[in-house]
């Protein structure tokens, strides 16, 4: 091979490498449409929506602590506002792996879409997860998330990446999480209050719909049940 041919071949190889790297960087930098749509611009509206979410969450907590039956809706606009406002200033953010930032969610019928930025500011990508969600009929307080799609930008991710991050976050929140496969997809099984011999709450219904999530349950705490019976003069449903 002559010197000229060698340099031409070398230039072609370098151009090919640059094209591959450029394409890879472009695919990593892609953001799913729902992630951009779920962003709530900073300002009074986002602050108010975040406060509304905190009020609803506080009200739900009060219901669980003091009432035999409880239910609530959460709106994804308020959830995403809270994630961008009060969540990042709370102690809860410490439960996330340090590489994760800017989480956002979208609710669809029987599905949740979750995305977050992963990595440093200079080198990061939006990781997105689409999961089908249902409650277990055999075990109380148990929710299954079937991971049907996982991507970093536009590139597919391995199951192991998501399993490690979800398992770490669940452990930090004292949620029992186990994995199995269903129809070829990895399924995360989350059990709440699994360490308690006698759980104090029971989740009876979880419904995902366009833009909202609905939760319904009842208290199993004997003190709450007894107080309701004494107040209203009848035996609470069990």
Helices and strands as residue ranges (DSSP letters): H 3-29, H 33-37, H 44-66, E 69-75, H 76-84, G 87-89, G 91-95, E 100-108, E 111-119, E 124-135, E 142-152, E 155-156, H 159-172, E 176-182, E 185-191, E 201-209, E 212-219, H 222-232
